[in-house]
Structure formats: C-alpha cells, structure tokens
C-alpha cells in the first residue's frame, strides 16, 4: 500500500499539481496523469488515514485487554500523537512539506477522545463531519480553481534547500501544514471512520467480513472513480470550465476519495486474504513492508525527494507524469527488497522501533 504513497508523492517533484491542468504533455504522460487523478490523487491519503484511525482503535482495544486503565490509555494516545507531530515536523522540515504524520498527530490530539465513546457517538460524528467537509473542501477547491484561473495557482516547485530563505520558508510553514490537511481535506472524517471500523475488527479477520468488505471495495472504488472523472478530464486539459464549476468538480473528486480510500483498504484486506493462501517471497516481502510501515514511509519519501527534487539529483525536471510514477515505483521496489532482507535477518524497522520505545516507555 505504500506504493500508492510513493507514486502520489513523486508527481509533486515533476511539477504536477492537483487541480492544475497539464495539457501540453506527451500522450503517455497524459494517460498517466488522467489515471493518477482517477485512481491515486486523494485516494492514497484517505486509505492511510482510515488505516491510521483503525490502528489507534486497535491500540486502545489491546490496552483494554491488557487491563490498562483509561487515564493511562489516554496518556499513551496523547504521547503517540505528540510523537507523530514531532516525527512529522522533522520530515516536513527536511524532506516533504505535504507529509501526513503531522496531520495524524493533530487528529489524535483533537479527536482521540472519541475512542472512549460509544458507537452512536462515532456515527453521529461521521454525519456531522461529512456535512462540515462538504463545505470546507468545496471552499478550498474553489480557492484552488480561482488561483489557477488567475495565474496564481498552487506552487509547482517544492520547497528548496539551497538558500536561507528556503529553510526559513520550510520552518514558517510547519504550523500550517497539518491544519491545511485537516480543513481542506476530510482528514478527521477519515480517522473517525477508521475508529469505527477498528472497533468492529473489519480488517482483523477479513474472512469473517468478506461480504461487507467486498461491498465496500466494489462500491467505494466505483463511486470514487465516477466522482474523479470530471477532475481527471480537467487535469489533462480536455475540459475547461469557469471557476465555480471547476472548483466544485475538484471538491467532488476530493470528497469521493473518502469512499475510494475505504474501498482500497477493504480491497487490500481481501487481496491479503487471498495471497495468504499462497504465501510466496513477494507476499512475505509486502507483509514485511507493512510491519515496518513508518520506517518505509519515510524511506520512500526521502528516496523520491533525492531522485526528483531540483536541488538534489534533479530528475524531476526531466520527466513528466509517467516518469515520476516510475520513480515512485522504483522507490517502492527498493523498500520491498530491503524489507525482505530485514525480515530474513529478524530486524525491526528502526523508526517503528523508536516510536514504540518512546510511546511505551516507563514513566
């Protein structure tokens, strides 16, 4: 699943920005761009946000089974959220400003208390957040469309490394990055959906929930694709509309990504169930990446940045959509090989191990 994140990040370094048309690309790049908006943009992030919420719910359930009292569970949750903010801030400052760990940390601090509330509270929160994000995402995408129309679109160049101004800009942006993701994109909604799914163990035993997961996978991905078609056509320059319809269609792509993320998570759970019956080297390597997800998320981000960033190897200046996706794929294959080696030698992911040690340290 980290493959989707690596490929999503890679486009940033080749000047590809969601909501900004790129009609001048060669045919293979145009196809790649269309498919990226259709299947990847605002789909990988929702999937991981749901899985993050699921993991938080799983952590609380495990602590309950171990007899941990609620005040201690709240302390663990708060500590983990603060550490995610710290790890994410370092990642954003040094590598990629659009990273997701800071947003996860913010979500844990803001809505983590919902993990101690009944199902009906979670369901009501999902309804309220759906209404709220229908408004905030639309406003954000209308702003994106307006900025693009008036020649002041979202900056295609990633933050630099070579000047003091570059570093000051990176530092100044840190407090705003998680807030943008939490308001312009349905972050909190996705995490609460993960809370509810985790409470009912939908992914713990996919075989027991095969029918429901199948419906979520098929229905979620189908609606997600349909909702993304207009934005994909806008992205390749095939359709040109006024600011308001453009913004609303971009927001439709973002909002249907909630269902796409849920569909992807369900689909991968069913795929894992099938592959588990024929557990070969590739299956074990993919599982090893998942067991070290924090380490390999960061490694993928660093690898993509080193190869594509204009101030580093600078390959991003010479490739368009298809080439950027290829770099993301290559980065993931590298982590796959490394994960397989770590699995064979019994090595943990160093960042994952550090996170666990800090979260569960004795007071």
Secondary structure as the mmCIF struct_conf table of DSSP 4:
data_model
#
loop_
_struct_conf.conf_type_id
_struct_conf.id
_struct_conf.beg_label_comp_id
_struct_conf.beg_label_asym_id
_struct_conf.beg_label_seq_id
_struct_conf.end_label_comp_id
_struct_conf.end_label_asym_id
_struct_conf.end_label_seq_id
HELX_RH_AL_P HELX_RH_AL_P1 UNK A 2 UNK A 10
HELX_RH_3T_P HELX_RH_3T_P1 UNK A 11 UNK A 14
TURN_TY1_P TURN_TY1_P1 UNK A 15 UNK A 15
TURN_TY1_P TURN_TY1_P2 UNK A 18 UNK A 19
BEND BEND1 UNK A 20 UNK A 20
TURN_TY1_P TURN_TY1_P3 UNK A 23 UNK A 24
BEND BEND2 UNK A 25 UNK A 25
HELX_RH_AL_P HELX_RH_AL_P2 UNK A 27 UNK A 39
TURN_TY1_P TURN_TY1_P4 UNK A 40 UNK A 43
HELX_RH_AL_P HELX_RH_AL_P3 UNK A 44 UNK A 65
TURN_TY1_P TURN_TY1_P5 UNK A 66 UNK A 67
HELX_RH_AL_P HELX_RH_AL_P4 UNK A 70 UNK A 94
TURN_TY1_P TURN_TY1_P6 UNK A 95 UNK A 95
TURN_TY1_P TURN_TY1_P7 UNK A 97 UNK A 98
BEND BEND3 UNK A 100 UNK A 100
HELX_RH_AL_P HELX_RH_AL_P5 UNK A 101 UNK A 111
HELX_RH_3T_P HELX_RH_3T_P2 UNK A 112 UNK A 116
BEND BEND4 UNK A 117 UNK A 117
HELX_RH_AL_P HELX_RH_AL_P6 UNK A 119 UNK A 149
TURN_TY1_P TURN_TY1_P8 UNK A 150 UNK A 151
HELX_LH_PP_P HELX_LH_PP_P1 UNK A 153 UNK A 155
BEND BEND5 UNK A 157 UNK A 157
HELX_LH_PP_P HELX_LH_PP_P2 UNK A 158 UNK A 159
BEND BEND6 UNK A 161 UNK A 163
HELX_RH_AL_P HELX_RH_AL_P7 UNK A 164 UNK A 184
BEND BEND7 UNK A 185 UNK A 185
HELX_RH_AL_P HELX_RH_AL_P8 UNK A 187 UNK A 199
TURN_TY1_P TURN_TY1_P9 UNK A 200 UNK A 205
HELX_RH_3T_P HELX_RH_3T_P3 UNK A 206 UNK A 209
HELX_RH_AL_P HELX_RH_AL_P9 UNK A 210 UNK A 235
TURN_TY1_P TURN_TY1_P10 UNK A 236 UNK A 237
BEND BEND8 UNK A 238 UNK A 238
HELX_RH_AL_P HELX_RH_AL_P10 UNK A 243 UNK A 275
HELX_RH_3T_P HELX_RH_3T_P4 UNK A 276 UNK A 278
HELX_RH_AL_P HELX_RH_AL_P11 UNK A 281 UNK A 291
TURN_TY1_P TURN_TY1_P11 UNK A 292 UNK A 292
HELX_RH_AL_P HELX_RH_AL_P12 UNK A 293 UNK A 308
TURN_TY1_P TURN_TY1_P12 UNK A 310 UNK A 313
HELX_RH_3T_P HELX_RH_3T_P5 UNK A 315 UNK A 318
HELX_RH_AL_P HELX_RH_AL_P13 UNK A 321 UNK A 344
TURN_TY1_P TURN_TY1_P13 UNK A 345 UNK A 346
HELX_LH_PP_P HELX_LH_PP_P3 UNK A 347 UNK A 349
HELX_RH_AL_P HELX_RH_AL_P14 UNK A 350 UNK A 359
TURN_TY1_P TURN_TY1_P14 UNK A 360 UNK A 360
#
